[in-house]
Amino acid sequence: MKRDNRVGMFSLPEQWVRSRSPEVTRVMGMCSILNASHMEHLNQYNYLALCYQFDVIEPGEEIPWYIFNYDPDLDMFAIKLDSIYRSTR
Protein backbone atom coordinates (compact mmCIF):
# COMPACT_ATOMS: atom_id res chain seq x y z
CA MET A 1 0.00 0.00 0.00
CA LYS A 2 1.43 3.36 -1.04
CA ARG A 3 1.51 6.09 1.59
CA ASP A 4 -0.09 9.43 0.76
CA ASN A 5 2.73 11.68 1.99
CA ARG A 6 0.92 15.00 2.36
CA VAL A 7 3.32 16.61 4.84
CA GLY A 8 3.65 20.32 5.46
CA MET A 9 4.57 22.95 8.00
CA PHE A 10 2.52 25.86 9.26
CA SER A 11 2.53 28.29 12.16
CA LEU A 12 -0.18 29.76 14.35
CA PRO A 13 0.01 32.77 16.67
CA GLU A 14 0.45 31.79 20.31
CA GLN A 15 -2.54 33.92 21.32
CA TRP A 16 -4.87 32.00 18.97
CA VAL A 17 -3.66 28.64 20.28
CA ARG A 18 -3.96 29.62 23.94
CA SER A 19 -7.43 31.15 23.45
CA ARG A 20 -8.63 28.01 21.61
CA SER A 21 -10.13 30.10 18.84
CA PRO A 22 -12.61 28.40 16.47
CA GLU A 23 -10.16 28.85 13.58
CA VAL A 24 -7.46 26.90 15.42
CA THR A 25 -9.96 24.16 16.24
CA ARG A 26 -10.86 23.87 12.54
CA VAL A 27 -7.21 23.72 11.43
CA MET A 28 -6.31 21.13 14.08
CA GLY A 29 -9.32 19.05 13.06
CA MET A 30 -7.93 18.81 9.52
CA CYS A 31 -4.39 17.79 10.54
CA SER A 32 -2.47 15.03 12.23
CA ILE A 33 0.29 16.85 14.09
CA LEU A 34 3.67 15.11 13.86
CA ASN A 35 5.72 17.73 15.73
CA ALA A 36 5.09 21.09 17.37
CA SER A 37 7.52 23.69 18.63
CA HIS A 38 6.94 26.89 20.56
CA MET A 39 8.83 29.77 19.00
CA GLU A 40 8.76 32.02 22.06
CA HIS A 41 10.71 34.86 20.42
CA LEU A 42 8.08 35.00 17.63
CA ASN A 43 5.04 34.34 19.86
CA GLN A 44 3.95 31.47 17.64
CA TYR A 45 3.80 27.70 17.39
CA ASN A 46 5.26 25.90 14.38
CA TYR A 47 3.72 22.59 13.35
CA LEU A 48 4.80 19.70 11.16
CA ALA A 49 1.67 17.89 10.09
CA LEU A 50 -0.13 15.57 7.72
CA CYS A 51 -3.14 17.16 6.05
CA TYR A 52 -5.33 16.08 3.16
CA GLN A 53 -5.11 19.62 1.74
CA PHE A 54 -1.30 19.58 1.49
CA ASP A 55 0.46 18.53 -1.72
CA VAL A 56 2.05 15.08 -1.87
CA ILE A 57 5.83 15.25 -1.49
CA GLU A 58 8.37 12.68 -2.57
CA PRO A 59 11.12 11.34 -0.26
CA GLY A 60 13.98 13.84 -0.07
CA GLU A 61 11.86 16.84 -1.13
CA GLU A 62 11.82 19.97 1.00
CA ILE A 63 8.76 20.11 3.25
CA PRO A 64 6.67 23.10 2.16
CA TRP A 65 5.13 25.78 4.38
CA TYR A 66 1.42 26.54 4.27
CA ILE A 67 -0.99 29.10 5.61
CA PHE A 68 -4.64 28.42 6.30
CA ASN A 69 -7.28 30.79 5.05
CA TYR A 70 -10.99 30.98 5.72
CA ASP A 71 -13.64 31.37 3.05
CA PRO A 72 -17.33 31.19 4.07
CA ASP A 73 -18.11 29.09 0.97
CA LEU A 74 -15.08 26.78 1.21
CA ASP A 75 -14.44 26.77 4.97
CA MET A 76 -10.74 26.45 5.88
CA PHE A 77 -8.26 25.77 3.10
CA ALA A 78 -4.48 25.52 2.90
CA ILE A 79 -2.34 27.70 0.62
CA LYS A 80 1.23 26.63 -0.13
CA LEU A 81 3.79 29.39 0.26
CA ASP A 82 6.45 29.70 -2.40
CA SER A 83 10.14 29.27 -1.56
CA ILE A 84 10.93 32.97 -2.10
CA TYR A 85 8.53 33.95 0.66
CA ARG A 86 9.80 31.18 2.99
CA SER A 87 13.43 32.22 2.65
CA THR A 88 12.64 35.77 3.84
CA ARG A 89 10.64 34.76 6.90
LOPA-204065 format. One record per atom (N, C-alpha, C): residue number from 0; residue in one letter; atom name; x, y, z. Coordinates in steps of 0.02 Angstrom, whole numbers, padded with zeros to 5 digits. Example, Ala and Ser with C-alpha at 12.3 -4.5 7.8 and 13.67 -1.06 7.14 Angstrom:
{0,"A","N",{00660,-00284,00390}},
{0,"A","CA",{00615,-00225,00390}},
{0,"A","C",{00660,-00165,00390}},
{1,"S","N",{00642,-00112,00354}},
{1,"S","CA",{00684,-00053,00357}},
{1,"S","C",{00645,00002,00394}},
# end
This chain:
{0,"M","N",{00042,-00059,00000}},
{0,"M","CA",{00000,00000,00000}},
{0,"M","C",{00044,00063,00000}},
{1,"K","N",{00032,00106,-00047}},
{1,"K","CA",{00072,00168,-00052}},
{1,"K","C",{00046,00220,-00002}},
{2,"R","N",{00094,00252,00032}},
{2,"R","CA",{00076,00304,00079}},
{2,"R","C",{00063,00370,00043}},
{3,"D","N",{00011,00405,00064}},
{3,"D","CA",{-00004,00471,00038}},
{3,"D","C",{00033,00522,00081}},
{4,"N","N",{00091,00543,00059}},
{4,"N","CA",{00136,00584,00099}},
{4,"N","C",{00120,00658,00091}},
{5,"R","N",{00067,00680,00121}},
{5,"R","CA",{00046,00750,00118}},
{5,"R","C",{00070,00785,00182}},
{6,"V","N",{00135,00801,00183}},
{6,"V","CA",{00166,00831,00242}},
{6,"V","C",{00178,00904,00228}},
{7,"G","N",{00169,00945,00279}},
{7,"G","CA",{00183,01016,00273}},
{7,"G","C",{00195,01047,00341}},
{8,"M","N",{00217,01109,00339}},
{8,"M","CA",{00229,01147,00400}},
{8,"M","C",{00185,01210,00398}},
{9,"F","N",{00163,01231,00457}},
{9,"F","CA",{00126,01293,00463}},
{9,"F","C",{00136,01321,00533}},
{10,"S","N",{00120,01384,00542}},
{10,"S","CA",{00126,01414,00608}},
{10,"S","C",{00061,01449,00626}},
{11,"L","N",{00050,01454,00691}},
{11,"L","CA",{-00009,01488,00718}},
{11,"L","C",{00013,01534,00774}},
{12,"P","N",{-00017,01593,00779}},
{12,"P","CA",{00001,01638,00833}},
{12,"P","C",{-00014,01607,00902}},
{13,"E","N",{00030,01618,00948}},
{13,"E","CA",{00022,01590,01016}},
{13,"E","C",{-00045,01610,01047}},
{14,"Q","N",{-00065,01671,01037}},
{14,"Q","CA",{-00127,01696,01066}},
{14,"Q","C",{-00187,01656,01041}},
{15,"W","N",{-00188,01639,00976}},
{15,"W","CA",{-00243,01600,00948}},
{15,"W","C",{-00245,01531,00979}},
{16,"V","N",{-00186,01500,00987}},
{16,"V","CA",{-00183,01432,01014}},
{16,"V","C",{-00206,01432,01086}},
{17,"R","N",{-00181,01479,01126}},
{17,"R","CA",{-00198,01481,01197}},
{17,"R","C",{-00272,01499,01209}},
{18,"S","N",{-00301,01538,01164}},
{18,"S","CA",{-00372,01558,01173}},
{18,"S","C",{-00420,01506,01144}},
{19,"R","N",{-00391,01454,01111}},
{19,"R","CA",{-00432,01400,01080}},
{19,"R","C",{-00484,01429,01033}},
{20,"S","N",{-00461,01473,00989}},
{20,"S","CA",{-00507,01505,00942}},
{20,"S","C",{-00538,01453,00895}},
{21,"P","N",{-00597,01467,00869}},
{21,"P","CA",{-00630,01420,00823}},
{21,"P","C",{-00589,01405,00761}},
{22,"E","N",{-00550,01454,00738}},
{22,"E","CA",{-00508,01443,00679}},
{22,"E","C",{-00454,01390,00693}},
{23,"V","N",{-00424,01394,00752}},
{23,"V","CA",{-00373,01345,00771}},
{23,"V","C",{-00404,01276,00777}},
{24,"T","N",{-00463,01272,00806}},
{24,"T","CA",{-00498,01208,00812}},
{24,"T","C",{-00511,01178,00743}},
{25,"R","N",{-00531,01218,00695}},
{25,"R","CA",{-00543,01194,00627}},
{25,"R","C",{-00479,01167,00595}},
{26,"V","N",{-00425,01207,00601}},
{26,"V","CA",{-00361,01186,00572}},
{26,"V","C",{-00338,01121,00603}},
{27,"M","N",{-00339,01117,00669}},
{27,"M","CA",{-00316,01057,00704}},
{27,"M","C",{-00359,00996,00687}},
{28,"G","N",{-00422,01007,00672}},
{28,"G","CA",{-00466,00952,00653}},
{28,"G","C",{-00451,00925,00584}},
{29,"M","N",{-00414,00962,00544}},
{29,"M","CA",{-00396,00941,00476}},
{29,"M","C",{-00328,00907,00474}},
{30,"C","N",{-00290,00911,00528}},
{30,"C","CA",{-00220,00889,00527}},
{30,"C","C",{-00206,00835,00578}},
{31,"S","N",{-00154,00796,00563}},
{31,"S","CA",{-00123,00752,00612}},
{31,"S","C",{-00055,00782,00626}},
{32,"I","N",{-00047,00808,00686}},
{32,"I","CA",{00015,00843,00705}},
{32,"I","C",{00070,00792,00718}},
{33,"L","N",{00126,00799,00684}},
{33,"L","CA",{00183,00755,00693}},
{33,"L","C",{00234,00785,00742}},
{34,"N","N",{00239,00852,00742}},
{34,"N","CA",{00286,00886,00786}},
{34,"N","C",{00262,00958,00795}},
{35,"A","N",{00272,00985,00855}},
{35,"A","CA",{00255,01054,00869}},
{35,"A","C",{00311,01086,00908}},
{36,"S","N",{00325,01149,00894}},
{36,"S","CA",{00376,01184,00932}},
{36,"S","C",{00352,01255,00946}},
{37,"H","N",{00366,01277,01007}},
{37,"H","CA",{00347,01345,01028}},
{37,"H","C",{00405,01391,01011}},
{38,"M","N",{00392,01439,00969}},
{38,"M","CA",{00442,01488,00950}},
{38,"M","C",{00428,01551,00992}},
{39,"E","N",{00454,01549,01054}},
{39,"E","CA",{00438,01601,01103}},
{39,"E","C",{00456,01671,01078}},
{40,"H","N",{00513,01677,01045}},
{40,"H","CA",{00536,01743,01021}},
{40,"H","C",{00490,01771,00966}},
{41,"L","N",{00450,01728,00934}},
{41,"L","CA",{00404,01750,00882}},
{41,"L","C",{00331,01748,00905}},
{42,"N","N",{00320,01725,00966}},
{42,"N","CA",{00252,01717,00993}},
{42,"N","C",{00208,01675,00947}},
{43,"Q","N",{00235,01618,00926}},
{43,"Q","CA",{00197,01574,00882}},
{43,"Q","C",{00218,01501,00894}},
{44,"Y","N",{00176,01457,00870}},
{44,"Y","CA",{00190,01385,00869}},
{44,"Y","C",{00199,01363,00797}},
{45,"N","N",{00252,01324,00785}},
{45,"N","CA",{00263,01295,00719}},
{45,"N","C",{00244,01221,00722}},
{46,"Y","N",{00211,01198,00670}},
{46,"Y","CA",{00186,01129,00668}},
{46,"Y","C",{00211,01094,00605}},
{47,"L","N",{00228,01031,00613}},
{47,"L","CA",{00240,00985,00558}},
{47,"L","C",{00181,00938,00560}},
{48,"A","N",{00146,00932,00503}},
{48,"A","CA",{00083,00895,00505}},
{48,"A","C",{00069,00859,00439}},
{49,"L","N",{00025,00810,00444}},
{49,"L","CA",{-00006,00778,00386}},
{49,"L","C",{-00074,00811,00377}},
{50,"C","N",{-00092,00827,00316}},
{50,"C","CA",{-00157,00858,00303}},
{50,"C","C",{-00179,00841,00232}},
{51,"Y","N",{-00241,00822,00224}},
{51,"Y","CA",{-00267,00804,00158}},
{51,"Y","C",{-00265,00862,00108}},
{52,"Q","N",{-00259,00924,00132}},
{52,"Q","CA",{-00255,00981,00087}},
{52,"Q","C",{-00184,00998,00065}},
{53,"F","N",{-00134,00967,00095}},
{53,"F","CA",{-00065,00979,00075}},
{53,"F","C",{-00049,00939,00012}},
{54,"D","N",{00000,00963,-00027}},
{54,"D","CA",{00023,00927,-00086}},
{54,"D","C",{00064,00865,-00064}},
{55,"V","N",{00062,00813,-00105}},
{55,"V","CA",{00103,00754,-00094}},
{55,"V","C",{00175,00773,-00107}},
{56,"I","N",{00220,00751,-00062}},
{56,"I","CA",{00292,00762,-00074}},
{56,"I","C",{00327,00695,-00080}},
{57,"E","N",{00379,00694,-00119}},
{57,"E","CA",{00419,00634,-00128}},
{57,"E","C",{00474,00632,-00076}},
{58,"P","N",{00500,00572,-00060}},
{58,"P","CA",{00556,00567,-00013}},
{58,"P","C",{00614,00611,-00035}},
{59,"G","N",{00642,00648,00011}},
{59,"G","CA",{00699,00692,-00004}},
{59,"G","C",{00679,00763,-00023}},
{60,"E","N",{00615,00774,-00039}},
{60,"E","CA",{00593,00842,-00057}},
{60,"E","C",{00590,00886,00006}},
{61,"E","N",{00598,00951,-00005}},
{61,"E","CA",{00591,00999,00050}},
{61,"E","C",{00518,01001,00072}},
{62,"I","N",{00507,01002,00136}},
{62,"I","CA",{00438,01006,00163}},
{62,"I","C",{00414,01077,00155}},
{63,"P","N",{00358,01087,00120}},
{63,"P","CA",{00333,01155,00108}},
{63,"P","C",{00297,01185,00168}},
{64,"W","N",{00295,01251,00169}},
{64,"W","CA",{00257,01289,00219}},
{64,"W","C",{00189,01307,00189}},
{65,"Y","N",{00139,01309,00233}},
{65,"Y","CA",{00071,01327,00213}},
{65,"Y","C",{00043,01379,00261}},
{66,"I","N",{-00007,01414,00237}},
{66,"I","CA",{-00049,01455,00280}},
{66,"I","C",{-00120,01430,00271}},
{67,"F","N",{-00161,01439,00321}},
{67,"F","CA",{-00232,01421,00315}},
{67,"F","C",{-00272,01485,00309}},
{68,"N","N",{-00321,01482,00265}},
{68,"N","CA",{-00364,01539,00252}},
{68,"N","C",{-00436,01517,00261}},
{69,"Y","N",{-00479,01564,00276}},
{69,"Y","CA",{-00550,01549,00286}},
{69,"Y","C",{-00591,01582,00232}},
{70,"D","N",{-00635,01543,00202}},
{70,"D","CA",{-00682,01569,00153}},
{70,"D","C",{-00751,01541,00173}},
{71,"P","N",{-00801,01584,00182}},
{71,"P","CA",{-00866,01559,00204}},
{71,"P","C",{-00895,01504,00159}},
{72,"D","N",{-00879,01506,00094}},
{72,"D","CA",{-00906,01455,00048}},
{72,"D","C",{-00864,01391,00049}},
{73,"L","N",{-00799,01397,00063}},
{73,"L","CA",{-00754,01339,00061}},
{73,"L","C",{-00730,01316,00129}},
{74,"D","N",{-00746,01353,00181}},
{74,"D","CA",{-00722,01339,00249}},
{74,"D","C",{-00647,01352,00251}},
{75,"M","N",{-00609,01312,00288}},
{75,"M","CA",{-00537,01322,00294}},
{75,"M","C",{-00502,01288,00236}},
{76,"F","N",{-00452,01321,00208}},
{76,"F","CA",{-00413,01288,00155}},
{76,"F","C",{-00340,01310,00160}},
{77,"A","N",{-00296,01265,00140}},
{77,"A","CA",{-00224,01276,00145}},
{77,"A","C",{-00197,01306,00080}},
{78,"I","N",{-00151,01354,00087}},
{78,"I","CA",{-00117,01385,00031}},
{78,"I","C",{-00042,01374,00040}},
{79,"K","N",{-00010,01344,-00010}},
{79,"K","CA",{00062,01332,-00006}},
{79,"K","C",{00099,01396,-00021}},
{80,"L","N",{00148,01411,00022}},
{80,"L","CA",{00190,01470,00013}},
{80,"L","C",{00247,01452,-00033}},
{81,"D","N",{00266,01499,-00075}},
{81,"D","CA",{00322,01485,-00120}},
{81,"D","C",{00389,01493,-00083}},
{82,"S","N",{00442,01465,-00111}},
{82,"S","CA",{00507,01463,-00078}},
{82,"S","C",{00537,01533,-00069}},
{83,"I","N",{00520,01581,-00112}},
{83,"I","CA",{00546,01648,-00105}},
{83,"I","C",{00520,01679,-00040}},
{84,"Y","N",{00456,01670,-00028}},
{84,"Y","CA",{00426,01697,00033}},
{84,"Y","C",{00457,01663,00095}},
{85,"R","N",{00464,01597,00092}},
{85,"R","CA",{00490,01559,00150}},
{85,"R","C",{00560,01581,00168}},
{86,"S","N",{00602,01595,00118}},
{86,"S","CA",{00672,01611,00132}},
{86,"S","C",{00679,01680,00164}},
{87,"T","N",{00628,01722,00162}},
{87,"T","CA",{00632,01789,00192}},
{87,"T","C",{00596,01793,00258}},
{88,"R","N",{00569,01738,00282}},
{88,"R","CA",{00532,01738,00345}},
{88,"R","C",{00576,01748,00404}},
# end
